[in-house]
């Protein structure tokens, strides 16, 4: 692999400088020597006792959660609970939950503003969602109903608490599930105060508090801000940063942690916002970002993949191509020496064993890791054209014009015998997914837009290279991700986040 290939860098490096947009998926915890001594001491003395007591209280919550729903049918759970179950179990869970957070070191919950009634604001949205401690916001809200991932039902105790809460469950991988969630939120929100308020974190994932991720479309809301104004940020649990156990241990080692919960005025949509839920959600996001003093960003999660919007395209902040480069580099493989032998325009499906032979890999763990980066068919085989294009991009020996020509030749299809080749939706989506980490549905949508100007449903070589090399925005994107020279970090001109914000220009390179 050539020096400075795309596998050697990542835009997820810490940002710096006045023009660098914040990266909400990265959190780095820097401790001075004195702070390390303090945390080692308190971590050995205070944290074990706190964590142990907190887990005891967590398991004490289970009987109250179980009692509220015991013996009730699914139909009965579709309506709000009343009577002794509501009084006894609700107050028991509320009191024990406050004790749990107190034992973890959250000695103070400071509340500002006035929580609206369920008639004034049936839905609450809380942000920024930066840690698994954020459910503490439920306490000053009197345990509203929540929106949570369906997968959490299988987590011990947490699943029981979600059933107790009559939570609205969503699967991130099922579009139909999301539609059902919207319908259920609307049903409860329009119940005339019959249901308690619904609270959710519209960002959908944890960030580092430095920017607000793009909101999902919602309904009329009261925004709630969450802040952790502590001298050292031990609570952030971002996509790239300290793990669960480290965050838990360091927070429990703090003598005292403080959380601020601020209720903003209820946001009433304008007629235009009522017609356009996306506009409404973006405006709510902007109001919350301004109140927090942080920027709103176009970053979001698509499934488990963090992406950023650049022009009309969603691209991964860290494409799997770079991770593949790290795996191959660690194995001592130079992609330039691999004879791929892929046939242009014709797929050749290969097994893991053939993949290992072709790349001259012998270590089973390395083979499994590298093979996992490619999309497999029902038989567990991958298209060798995908492998050939990935290796060519990682090699760095081609300029962008040569690389895009190779991509077109590999995936373009012949219209008819003796006619020219065109790049159709599936091939276009595969190229963008491999090289830029773009989600395939987003790439397919862009392909349809690019084809609208012509009579065909495919792109010619000239059209594809106009898009990839000469488009004012997307050309810079390809240059940033794939140029063979040393790429910049996230704070330098040409990083994907900077391109998305339109604040800088990527430098030219050979082939542009």
MOCOR-V633858 format. One record per run of one state. SS is the DSSP state (helix for helix, strand for strand, loop for the rest). FROM is the first residue (numbers start at 1). TO is the last residue. If there is no record, write none. Layout:
ss,from,to
SS,FROM,TO
SS,FROM,TO
//
This chain:
ss,from,to
loop,1,5
helix,6,8
loop,9,25
strand,26,26
loop,27,32
helix,33,69
loop,70,75
helix,76,78
loop,79,83
helix,84,103
loop,104,105
strand,106,112
loop,113,122
strand,123,127
loop,128,133
helix,134,140
loop,141,144
strand,145,149
helix,150,154
loop,155,157
helix,158,165
loop,166,167
strand,168,170
loop,171,174
helix,175,189
loop,190,197
strand,198,200
loop,201,210
strand,211,212
loop,213,220
strand,221,227
loop,228,239
strand,240,240
loop,241,243
helix,244,252
loop,253,256
strand,257,267
loop,268,270
helix,271,275
loop,276,276
helix,277,292
loop,293,294
strand,295,296
loop,297,299
strand,300,302
loop,303,304
strand,305,310
loop,311,312
strand,313,316
loop,317,319
helix,320,330
loop,331,334
helix,335,337
loop,338,348
strand,349,350
loop,351,351
helix,352,359
loop,360,363
helix,364,371
loop,372,375
strand,376,376
loop,377,381
strand,382,383
helix,384,395
loop,396,399
helix,400,411
loop,412,412
strand,413,414
loop,415,420
strand,421,423
loop,424,424
helix,425,436
loop,437,439
helix,440,451
loop,452,458
strand,459,459
loop,460,460
helix,461,470
loop,471,473
helix,474,482
loop,483,495
helix,496,501
loop,502,512
//
